Amino acid sequence: MLMPRRNRKERGEGEVYLNNKKLRHVKSMKYLGIIIDKILTFRENITQTTEKCRKLIFTLARSAKINWGLSHKALKTFYTGGIQPLLLYGAPVWAETVEKARYRKMLTAVKRLINIKIAKLPEKCQTKHCV
């Protein structure tokens, strides 16, 4: 991936060789678990991370029903130990991207989804006056 210093259109794709092998041009690459594009927006990183977290939450939702399944504490532990680190991995690198409302909303939606699962009524307290 070539990152030009200036914001100008290149006339053509330059050829880059390493050990007499031509390197191909890509629009984005994954390095240390963070997807980097050529203009450093990290949009694809946020969309893939939130999609991965959504899949985990929906898989977890199968075993976390209101009357049976995982308890409130187990769900909270799963969030703090599993979902939150996935969402925040590399945050200092892509923090500027979250200033845009669209990407902030994506991260907030994932947090809201897991918090709805965590906030289910405890098994001991199923009556109205416990709420």
C-alpha positions in Angstrom: 0.0 0.0 0.0 1.4 3.3 -1.0 0.5 6.4 1.0 1.4 9.6 -0.9 2.3 12.7 1.1 0.1 15.0 -1.0 -3.6 14.7 -1.9 -3.2 14.5 -5.6 -4.2 12.0 -8.1 -1.3 9.9 -9.3 -0.9 9.6 -13.0 -0.5 5.9 -12.9 0.2 3.0 -10.6 3.9 2.9 -10.0 5.6 -0.5 -9.9 7.3 -1.5 -6.7 9.6 -4.5 -6.5 11.0 -6.4 -3.5 13.5 -9.1 -4.1 12.7 -9.0 -7.8 9.0 -9.7 -7.2 6.4 -7.1 -8.1 4.3 -6.0 -5.2 0.6 -5.5 -5.9 -1.3 -2.4 -4.9 -4.1 -2.7 -2.3 -6.6 -0.2 -1.0 -6.4 -1.4 2.6 -4.3 -3.8 4.7 -4.5 -5.4 8.2 -1.6 -4.7 10.5 -1.7 -5.9 14.1 -5.4 -6.4 13.9 -6.2 -2.9 12.7 -7.4 -2.3 9.1 -5.5 0.6 7.6 -6.6 2.2 4.3 -4.4 4.5 2.2 -5.9 7.7 3.6 -5.9 6.6 7.2 -9.7 6.9 7.9 -10.0 3.5 9.6 -13.7 3.2 8.5 -13.4 -0.4 7.5 -11.8 -1.2 10.8 -14.7 0.1 12.8 -17.4 -1.5 10.5 -15.7 -4.9 10.7 -15.1 -4.7 14.5 -18.7 -3.7 15.2 -20.0 -6.5 12.9 -17.8 -9.0 14.8 -19.1 -7.8 18.1 -22.7 -8.0 16.9 -22.2 -11.7 15.9 -20.8 -12.5 19.3 -23.7 -10.8 21.1 -26.3 -12.6 19.0 -24.6 -15.9 19.6 -24.5 -15.1 23.3 -28.2 -14.1 23.2 -29.2 -17.7 22.4 -28.0 -18.7 25.9 -29.2 -15.6 27.8 -32.9 -15.6 28.0 -35.0 -13.8 30.6 -36.1 -16.8 32.6 -33.1 -19.1 32.0 -29.5 -19.0 30.8 -26.6 -16.9 31.8 -26.9 -14.6 34.8 -26.5 -10.8 34.9 -23.0 -11.1 36.4 -21.9 -13.6 33.7 -23.2 -11.3 30.9 -21.4 -8.3 32.5 -18.2 -10.3 32.8 -18.5 -11.3 29.1 -19.0 -7.6 28.2 -16.0 -6.3 30.2 -13.7 -9.2 29.2 -14.8 -9.9 25.7 -16.8 -7.3 23.9 -15.2 -4.1 25.3 -11.6 -5.0 24.5 -12.6 -5.9 21.0 -14.3 -2.5 20.5 -11.5 -0.5 22.1 -8.5 -2.3 20.5 -6.3 0.3 18.9 -8.6 3.1 19.9 -5.8 5.7 20.2 -5.0 5.1 16.5 -8.5 5.5 15.1 -10.0 7.8 17.7 -10.4 10.7 15.2 -12.7 8.6 13.1 -15.2 8.3 16.0 -15.7 12.1 15.9 -17.9 11.5 12.9 -21.5 10.7 14.1 -21.9 7.7 11.8 -19.1 5.7 13.3 -19.8 6.9 16.9 -23.4 5.6 16.3 -22.1 2.2 15.2 -20.1 1.8 18.4 -22.9 3.0 20.5 -25.4 0.6 18.9 -23.1 -2.4 19.9 -22.8 -1.1 23.4 -26.6 -0.6 23.6 -27.2 -4.1 22.3 -25.1 -5.8 25.0 -26.5 -3.6 27.7 -30.0 -4.6 26.8 -29.0 -8.3 27.3 -27.2 -7.4 30.6 -30.2 -5.5 32.0 -32.6 -8.5 32.0 -34.4 -9.1 35.2 -32.6 -11.3 37.7 -34.1 -14.8 38.2 -34.8 -14.1 41.9 -36.8 -11.0 41.2 -39.6 -11.6 38.7 -42.3 -9.5 40.4 -43.3 -5.9 39.7 -42.3 -4.5 43.2 -38.6 -5.7 42.8 -38.1 -3.5 39.8 
